[in-house]
């Protein structure tokens, strides 16, 4: 019980802001530097996105937070669902899960959409599209946790399986999450249409799908003052 209480405290909504400050500050403000600074194109390639230096650091911090939340929220939901011993249908458990994660969801939406404005400076809509990917990952994670809870899976197995979609993203995105990954670009300059490999191609396909459905943020942004530059 003591271990569970500690885990609930560290994973719960009261730690969302401290977690965001630590992860985003450490990754975006300390550990990550755009490759234009150190010229090591493969360093932190999972975190590379946007072309503005400040935007690139914000992007890195945002992606790191998506990963951190993917683990912490999934584990928190497993523990909260474990507390609910009353038999319920899948739909009822799903509603409970959304209620348990209401503060996590609010923080994710507010924080994830905060930097969409950077997408107006270049053709790729990195912030918006990765927000949509994280939304999909979190949705699948919630459905998975509710499903394995409903069939009475042992707690330890649930804790191991809960973040599987986040782990899958780490694997697929390990060769780059964006078109900008692995390239030297100047602020406001579009990256070259280069596909690094199969995993990178999967991520770029996601971006193309999002762009075809939701359009380009720049085209829907009024008062844009600077044109794009295409290499």
N, C-alpha and C positions, 0 to 999 in steps of 0.2 A: 504493500500500500504506500509506503514511503517513497519507493522508487517511482511508482505511478504518479504520485502527487508532484514529485519533482519534474517528471517528464511532462505532465499536464501544464505545469507552470511555465516551463521553458518553451513549449510548443503552442501555448494558448494565445488568445487575442491580446492579452496585456503585454506580450513580448513582440508584437508586430512592429511597432515603431522602433524599439531598440534594435531588433533584427535588421530592419531596413536601414537604419543609420550605420550600423556596424558593417553590414555586407556591402551596401552601396558606397559607403565612405572608404572602406578598405580596398575594394576592387576598383571602383571608378575613380577614386581620388588618390590611391597609393600604388596598387599593384599594376594596374593597366596603364600602358602608354601607347598612343597610336604608332603604327610601324613607321610613319614618317619621321619619328624622333629617333628610334633605335635601328631602323632599317632591317630588322629581323622579321620577315614577312610571315613566318610560321608561328611566331610567339603569340599565345592567347588567341588563336585563330577563331575559336568558338565565340569569342566576345567581340570580334571585329564587325563593325557596322557603321553606317553613316560616313560622311566624309569630312565634316567639320571636326576639328580637334576636340572642342568642348562637347559637341554632340556625340563624338565617338566615345568619350569617357562616360558620358551619361548613358549611352547605349550599353556599354560594358557593365556598368553598375546595374542597369535595369535587367539585363539578361541574367546576371548573377543572382539577382533577387528572385527572378522567375524560377530558377533552379532551386534556390533555398526554400522558397515557399512551396514548391512542388513536393519537397520532402517533408517539411515541417507540418504543412496543412494536412497532408495525407496521413501522417502518423497521429496528429491530433484528432482527426476524424475517427480513426480506428479506435482510439482510447475512449472518445466520447460515445461512440456507438456501443462499445463494450459496457458502458454504464447503463445503457438502456436495455433492461432485461425483459421488458414487456413484449410478448410476441406481436408482430405487426407485419403487414404486407410489404412488398418491395416499394410500392408507391408511398406508403406511410413512412417507411425508413428513409426514403429519398427526401421527403419533405423535412424530416428531422435533420438529415445531413446538411441540407441547405441552411437550416436555421442555426445549427451548430457553427457553421462557417460564415455566418453573415458578416462578421467583422473582417475576416480574411478576404471575403469577396469584395467588400467595400474598399478596403485598402488596395487590393489588386486593380480594381477599375480606376480609382482615382490616380494611383501612382502610375499605372500602365499607360494611361491616356495623357499624362502630363506633358510629354515631350513630342507629341505628334507634329508639332510645328516644325521640327527639324526636317521632316520628310518633304516640306515644301521647297527645299533648297536644291534637291537632286531628284533624279527620276526614281530611284528605288524608294519605296515606302517602308523602310526597315522597321521603324518603331511600330507603325500600325500593323504590319503583317506579322511581326513576332508577338505582338499583343494578342492577335487573333489565334496564333498557334498555341500560345500559353493558355488561352481560353479553352481551346479544344482539348489540350492535355489535361487541364484541371477538370473539365467535364467528364472525360473518360475515367479519370482517377476517382472522382466521386461515385460514378456508376459502379466502378470496380469494387470500391470499398463497401458500398451498400450491398452489392451482390454477394461478395464473399462473407459478409456479416450475416446475410439472410440465410445462407446455407449452413451456418454454424462452423465455419472454418476456425481452427485453433488461433488464438491471439498472436502467437509468435509468427505463424505463417502469414497472417494478415499484415503484420508489421513489415515483413519482408516483401510481400507482393504489392502493398499499397502504392509505393512510388515507381512502379515498373514503367509507366508511360514517361515519366521524367527521365528515368535511366535510358529508355529507348531514344529519347530526344538527344541526350548526351552522346549517344553512340552515332546516330545519324548526323548530328550537327558537328561532329568532331572534325570534319574537313571543311567547316565554314558554314555559317548560318545565312550569309548574305552574299550578294554579288560583289561586294567590296572586299570580302575576305581574301587575304593574300595579295593585295594590290597596293601600290603606292599611288595615292590620289591627293589632289589639293582640295582645299575647302570649296565646296560647291561644284566640284567636278564629278561627272558621272563615271562610275567604274566601267571598265571594258567588259563586254559580254563573254567572259571566259568561264568555262565549267571545269572545275578541278578534278572531278571524278564522280563516281556513282552516287555517293552520299551527298555531295554538294549539288548534284543534279536534282536529287529529290527535294532539297531545300529550295532551290531556285524554281522548281515546279510549283512549290507551295506559294512562292511570291507571285509567280505569274497568275495562278488561280485567284489569289486575293485581289490582284490588280484588275483582272478581267471582271470580277464581280463587283468590287467596291470602287473601282476607278483610281485616279491619281489624286492624292491629297492636294497637290499644287493647283490642279485645275479647279478645285472647289474652295480654294483659299483666297479671300478677297484682300486687297491691299498688299499683295506681294511686291516687293520693291527691287528684287535682284533676279536677273535671268539666270538660268542654268548655263553651265559651260560643258560642252561635250568634248571629250578628248579625241 
